[in-house]
Amino acid sequence: MQKLLWVSPVSSASAERNWCQAPPTFTVVEVDKLTEAIAALSSEDFACVLVTADMADTSRVEALEAIHTIDPLLAVVFWNPELSPAQGVRLFRAGAYFCFGRQDSAETVRECVESAMEEKRGRESAAGVEPWRSFLVGESRAMETVVETIRLIGNRRCTVLIGGETGTGKEIAARALHAAGPRANQAFVAINCSALPENLLEAELFGHVKGAFTGAIHTRVGRFEQAHRGTLFLDEIGDMPIELQTKLLRVLQDREIQRLGGSETIKVDVRVIAASNANLLERVRQGRFREDLYYRLNVVPLQMPPLRKRTSDIGLLVDHFVKKICQMEGIPVKTVTPEAVERLRSCPWPGNVRQLENAVEMAVALSGDRNTLFASDFGLGPAIPIEAPAADCIPFPVSEAMDFDTAVSNFERAMLERALKSTAGNKTAAAELLGLKRTTLIMKLRNYESPAGLCAMQ
């Protein structure tokens, strides 16, 4: 039977406390402090968390982040009479499943909790014995390669280096790796190495003692200690300063750290997953990244495919994002027309999955009260289709002297011209449109001796 973790103060009103008495479909574990909730989540499997404890707005967000550090997919429901609409929106955007206030009845809250549990059952059923699979949306060959790699290395301790363009979902893959292994119930701690200057990044990673520098009025543990027995995700590792790379290498070799300004050696048991959208080997050649650190991190490489190489997944991704965004906004889930999905598949998406998610969020906002999303909601202009010639029509003149090979060659050239014209000369998008590999398209273009209309596009 599924379990609900209820974070509730002891002084809750009796009516509120009786709302879940004798539940037929789930059991309730009740705690009155966030620390107790975190401890329970680390040792037991829960289908939903209900928070009715009164706390400040920032504390609610921090509580939500702490819960999602343990299980990013866990549904967290907030129910408090003092919860304002603005606070509810902030919690939605931070990842809350739903928020209830003064006007909502206990029965409504219970229905929401049961709905969250039903969704978790559905995810686990779809994923079978691999619940981490729900992190990775898509069924294309490119994504199945990623899934198979995670399946093979999830239970290992080895360091993984995730590569891929910006917006391809490198952090999502890291979370899936974490969830696929024995550390799944421990902390997943992420830090962006390009977001902080060198001195602050070092203190953030390794912590500091009181008085280590101006403003260090308290001793603070770093991200390595926070991730003890769990996983540390180092995003944009290629932007880490070269001096700090030396210290990171030593930690990876010895599995021990020293806080900034301290002399005590602290042992840490951490699985490290790094990610970069830059070519680290090129940075090694430029002297901007240590070669020994590169090989220490690149024990197992995992490459996230760009969206243009998995266009068959766009329909699934759009459905996923529509549902996620509508839940965040607290509105009924909208549907997307098949025509809009087809148009989305034909777009190049240089910003990859992140750009697609932003496009879906824009479409949901611009659609107003409509329950259906059209191509125009995504900012797509008129379609420029590649028309296939009729069976009894050839799109070029045929002379009596033309043989079959020449006819086929002319037809192929016409299709290449149309594809390049409709994609404004973008070879990658044209290849996707024609169902070809980009290298195949380029070789076909090279086979023609400067055909009219193609020279300027190459």
C-alpha positions in Angstrom: 0.0 0.0 0.0 1.3 3.5 -0.9 2.3 5.9 1.9 1.6 9.6 2.4 4.1 11.6 4.5 2.2 14.3 6.3 4.2 17.2 7.7 1.8 18.6 10.2 2.1 20.5 13.5 0.8 18.7 16.6 -1.7 21.6 17.2 -3.6 21.0 14.0 -7.3 21.4 14.3 -9.2 18.1 14.8 -11.2 18.5 11.6 -8.0 18.7 9.6 -6.4 15.8 11.4 -9.4 13.6 10.7 -9.5 14.2 7.0 -7.5 11.0 6.3 -8.9 8.7 8.9 -9.2 5.1 7.8 -7.9 5.7 4.2 -8.8 2.8 2.0 -6.0 3.3 -0.5 -3.0 4.6 1.4 -1.3 4.8 4.8 -0.2 8.0 6.6 3.1 8.6 8.3 2.9 11.9 10.3 5.8 14.1 11.4 5.8 17.6 12.7 9.3 18.8 11.6 11.0 19.1 8.3 14.1 17.3 9.6 12.0 14.3 10.6 10.4 14.4 7.1 13.8 14.3 5.5 14.9 11.4 7.6 11.7 9.5 6.8 12.1 10.2 3.1 15.7 8.9 3.2 14.6 5.6 4.7 11.2 4.9 3.3 9.4 5.1 0.0 6.5 7.6 -0.1 4.0 8.3 -2.9 3.2 11.9 -1.8 4.1 14.5 0.8 1.4 16.8 2.3 2.7 19.9 4.1 0.2 21.6 6.4 2.8 23.0 8.9 2.8 26.8 9.1 6.1 28.3 7.9 7.4 31.4 6.1 7.2 31.7 2.3 10.9 31.2 1.9 10.9 28.2 4.3 8.2 26.5 2.2 10.4 26.8 -0.9 13.4 25.6 1.0 11.4 22.7 2.3 10.3 21.8 -1.2 13.9 22.0 -2.5 15.0 19.7 0.4 12.4 17.1 -0.4 13.1 17.2 -4.2 16.8 16.8 -3.4 15.9 13.3 -2.2 13.3 12.5 -4.9 12.8 15.1 -7.7 9.6 13.4 -8.9 7.9 13.2 -5.5 4.6 15.1 -5.5 4.5 17.7 -2.7 1.1 19.3 -1.8 0.8 22.4 0.4 -2.4 23.1 2.4 -2.6 26.2 4.6 -5.4 28.7 5.2 -2.9 31.6 5.2 -1.4 30.6 1.8 -1.8 33.6 -0.6 -2.2 33.2 -4.4 1.2 34.8 -4.9 2.8 32.3 -2.5 1.0 29.5 -4.3 2.3 30.6 -7.7 5.9 30.8 -6.3 5.6 27.2 -5.0 4.1 26.0 -8.3 7.1 27.4 -10.1 9.5 25.8 -7.6 7.9 22.4 -8.4 5.0 21.9 -6.0 2.3 19.5 -7.2 -0.5 21.6 -5.9 -1.3 24.3 -3.3 -4.5 24.8 -1.3 -5.7 27.7 0.8 -8.6 28.8 3.0 -11.4 28.1 0.5 -10.4 24.5 -0.2 -12.1 21.6 1.6 -10.4 18.6 3.1 -12.1 16.4 0.5 -10.6 18.4 -2.3 -7.1 18.0 -0.8 -7.7 14.3 -0.4 -8.7 13.9 -4.0 -5.5 15.7 -5.1 -3.4 13.5 -2.9 -5.0 10.4 -4.4 -4.5 11.8 -7.9 -0.8 12.3 -7.2 -0.5 8.7 -5.9 -2.3 7.4 -9.0 0.2 9.3 -11.2 3.1 7.7 -9.3 1.6 4.2 -9.8 1.3 5.0 -13.5 4.9 6.1 -13.8 6.1 3.0 -11.9 3.9 0.8 -14.1 5.2 2.3 -17.3 8.8 2.1 -16.1 8.5 -1.4 -14.7 11.4 -2.0 -12.3 13.1 1.1 -13.6 11.3 4.1 -12.1 14.2 6.4 -13.1 13.2 5.9 -16.7 10.4 8.5 -16.2 13.1 11.2 -16.0 13.9 10.7 -19.7 11.1 11.5 -22.0 11.4 9.9 -25.5 11.5 6.7 -27.4 13.9 7.6 -30.3 16.9 5.5 -31.0 19.1 8.3 -29.7 17.4 8.4 -26.4 17.3 4.6 -26.1 21.1 4.7 -26.4 21.2 7.1 -23.4 18.8 4.9 -21.5 20.8 1.7 -22.1 24.0 3.5 -21.0 22.4 4.6 -17.8 21.0 1.1 -17.2 24.5 -0.3 -17.5 26.3 2.2 -15.2 23.6 3.2 -12.8 24.7 0.8 -10.1 28.3 1.6 -10.5 30.4 4.1 -8.6 32.3 5.3 -11.7 32.6 9.0 -12.6 30.5 10.0 -15.6 31.1 12.9 -18.0 28.0 14.1 -19.7 28.4 16.0 -23.0 25.9 17.7 -25.2 24.7 21.0 -26.5 23.1 23.6 -24.2 19.5 22.6 -23.4 19.8 18.9 -24.2 18.9 17.8 -20.6 22.3 17.0 -19.1 21.1 17.6 -15.5 18.1 15.4 -16.1 20.3 12.6 -17.3 22.5 13.1 -14.2 19.4 12.8 -12.0 18.4 9.7 -13.8 21.8 8.2 -13.2 21.5 9.1 -9.5 18.0 7.5 -9.3 19.2 4.4 -11.1 21.8 3.4 -8.5 22.0 2.4 -4.8 22.4 6.1 -3.8 18.9 7.0 -5.0 17.6 7.6 -1.5 20.6 9.9 -0.7 21.2 13.5 -1.6 21.6 14.7 -5.2 23.6 18.0 -5.0 24.1 20.2 -8.0 26.3 23.2 -8.6 27.0 25.2 -11.7 30.7 25.8 -12.0 30.3 28.9 -14.2 27.9 30.7 -12.0 30.3 31.7 -9.2 33.7 33.4 -9.1 36.7 31.3 -8.2 36.9 32.2 -4.5 33.2 31.7 -3.9 33.2 28.4 -5.9 36.0 26.9 -3.8 34.1 27.8 -0.6 30.9 26.4 -2.1 32.5 23.1 -3.0 34.6 22.4 0.0 33.0 24.6 2.7 34.8 27.0 5.1 35.6 27.5 8.7 34.7 30.5 10.8 37.0 33.4 10.0 38.4 31.9 6.8 37.7 35.1 5.0 35.9 38.4 5.5 32.2 37.6 6.1 32.8 34.0 7.2 31.1 34.4 10.5 30.0 30.8 10.7 31.5 27.4 9.7 29.7 26.1 6.7 29.8 22.7 5.0 30.4 22.5 1.3 28.7 20.7 -1.5 31.0 17.6 -1.2 29.9 17.1 2.4 26.3 17.7 1.6 26.5 15.0 -1.1 28.2 12.5 1.3 27.0 9.0 0.3 25.0 10.6 -2.5 25.8 12.2 -5.8 27.5 15.5 -6.7 26.7 17.0 -10.1 29.3 19.5 -11.4 27.6 21.4 -14.3 29.6 23.3 -16.8 32.8 21.8 -15.5 34.7 23.3 -18.4 34.4 26.7 -16.9 36.1 25.8 -13.6 39.3 27.9 -13.0 42.5 26.0 -13.7 43.7 26.4 -10.0 40.6 24.9 -8.6 40.8 22.0 -11.1 44.0 20.9 -9.3 42.1 20.7 -6.0 39.2 18.9 -7.5 41.6 16.3 -9.0 43.1 15.7 -5.6 39.6 15.2 -4.1 38.7 12.7 -6.8 41.9 10.8 -6.2 41.9 10.8 -2.4 38.2 11.1 -1.6 38.9 13.6 1.1 38.5 17.4 1.5 39.7 20.3 3.6 37.4 23.2 4.4 38.6 26.6 3.3 40.7 28.0 6.2 40.8 24.7 8.0 43.3 21.9 8.6 41.0 19.0 9.3 40.8 16.3 6.7 37.3 15.1 6.0 36.5 11.8 4.2 33.7 11.9 1.7 31.9 9.1 -0.1 30.5 10.9 -3.2 29.7 9.8 -6.8 30.7 12.6 -9.1 28.9 13.3 -12.4 30.2 16.2 -14.5 28.7 17.9 -17.5 29.9 20.3 -20.2 28.6 21.8 -23.4 32.1 22.6 -24.4 34.6 20.3 -26.1 36.9 19.5 -23.2 39.6 18.0 -25.3 39.8 21.2 -27.3 40.1 23.1 -24.0 42.9 20.7 -22.9 44.8 21.5 -26.1 44.3 25.2 -25.4 45.7 24.8 -21.9 42.4 25.8 -20.2 41.6 22.4 -18.8 43.8 19.8 -17.1 44.4 16.7 -19.1 44.7 14.5 -16.0 41.4 15.8 -14.7 39.7 15.2 -18.0 40.6 11.5 -18.0 39.7 11.3 -14.3 36.2 12.6 -15.1 35.7 10.9 -18.4 35.7 7.3 -17.0 32.3 6.8 -18.7 31.2 9.3 -21.4 27.5 9.9 -21.9 26.5 12.1 -24.9 23.1 13.7 -24.8 21.6 14.0 -28.4 20.4 17.4 -29.7 16.7 17.7 -30.3 17.2 17.8 -34.1 18.5 14.2 -33.9 15.4 13.0 -32.0 12.5 14.8 -33.7 10.3 11.7 -33.2 10.3 12.5 -29.5 8.9 16.0 -29.9 5.3 14.9 -29.6 6.0 13.2 -26.3 8.0 16.1 -25.0 5.3 18.6 -25.9 2.7 16.5 -24.1 5.0 16.3 -21.1 5.7 20.0 -20.9 2.0 21.0 -21.5 1.0 18.8 -18.6 3.8 20.1 -16.4 3.2 23.8 -17.1 -0.6 23.5 -16.8 -0.2 21.9 -13.4 2.2 24.7 -12.3 -0.3 27.3 -13.4 -3.2 25.5 -11.8 -5.3 25.2 -15.0 -6.8 22.3 -16.9 -4.4 20.4 -19.1 -4.6 21.6 -22.7 -4.3 19.6 -25.9 -2.1 20.3 -28.9 -3.3 19.9 -32.5 -1.5 17.2 -34.6 -0.8 20.0 -37.2 1.0 22.0 -34.5 3.1 19.0 -33.5 4.1 18.3 -37.1 5.1 21.9 -37.5 7.2 21.7 -34.3 9.0 18.6 -35.6 10.1 20.6 -38.7 11.8 23.3 -36.6 15.6 23.2 -36.2 15.5 23.9 -32.3 19.1 25.3 -31.8 18.2 25.7 -28.1 17.1 22.0 -27.9 14.7 20.7 -25.3 15.0 23.8 -23.2 13.9 26.0 -26.1 11.0 23.6 -26.8 9.9 23.9 -23.2 9.9 27.7 -23.4 7.9 27.5 -26.6 5.3 25.4 -24.9 5.1 27.7 -21.9 4.6 30.6 -24.3 1.9 28.7 -26.2 0.0 28.0 -22.9 0.2 31.6 -21.9 -0.9 33.0 -25.3 -3.8 30.5 -25.6 -5.8 32.2 -22.8 -8.8 30.2 -21.8 -8.7 28.0 -24.9 -8.2 24.2 -24.2 -6.5 23.6 -27.6 -3.0 24.9 -28.7 -2.5 25.7 -32.4 0.6 26.3 -34.4 0.2 30.0 -34.1 0.4 29.8 -30.3 3.9 28.6 -30.7 4.9 31.5 -32.8 5.2 29.4 -36.0 4.6 31.2 -39.3 3.0 29.7 -42.4 4.2 26.3 -43.3 6.5 25.9 -46.3 5.9 22.3 -47.3 8.1 20.3 -49.7 5.6 19.1 -52.2 6.0 15.7 -53.5 5.5 15.5 -57.3 2.4 13.6 -58.5 2.9 10.1 -59.7 2.2 11.1 -63.3 4.2 14.4 -63.1 8.0 15.0 -63.4 9.1 18.5 -62.1 11.6 19.0 -64.9 11.5 18.6 -68.7 12.3 15.2 -70.1 14.0 15.0 -73.5 13.9 11.9 -75.7 17.7 11.5 -75.2 17.4 11.5 -71.4 18.1 8.1 -69.8 16.8 6.7 -66.5 19.9 7.6 -64.5 19.8 11.2 -65.6 16.1 11.4 -64.8 16.7 10.1 -61.3 19.6 12.5 -60.8 17.5 15.5 -61.8 14.7 14.4 -59.6 17.1 14.1 -56.6 18.6 17.5 -57.3 15.1 19.0 -57.4 14.3 17.5 -54.0 17.6 18.8 -52.5 16.9 22.3 -53.9 13.4 22.4 -52.3 14.7 21.1 -49.0 17.4 23.7 -48.8 15.1 26.5 -49.9 12.5 25.6 -47.3 15.1 25.6 -44.5 16.9 28.7 -45.7 20.0 26.7 -46.5 20.3 24.9 -43.2 21.8 21.5 -44.1 21.0 19.9 -40.8 17.3 20.9 -41.0 17.2 19.9 -44.7 18.6 16.5 -43.9 16.1 16.0 -41.1 13.3 17.0 -43.5 14.4 14.5 -46.1 15.0 11.7 -43.6 18.7 11.7 -44.4 21.9 11.9 -42.3 23.6 15.3 -42.6 26.7 13.6 -43.9 24.7 11.8 -46.6 23.1 15.1 -47.7 26.5 16.8 -47.9 27.9 14.0 -50.0 24.9 14.2 -52.4 25.4 17.9 -52.8 29.1 17.4 -53.6 28.2 15.0 -56.3 26.7 17.8 -58.4 28.9 20.2 -60.2 27.6 23.6 -58.9 23.9 23.0 -59.9 21.9 26.2 -60.2 20.5 27.4 -56.9 22.8 25.2 -54.8 26.1 26.9 -55.0 25.1 29.8 -52.8 23.6 27.5 -50.2 26.7 25.3 -49.6 
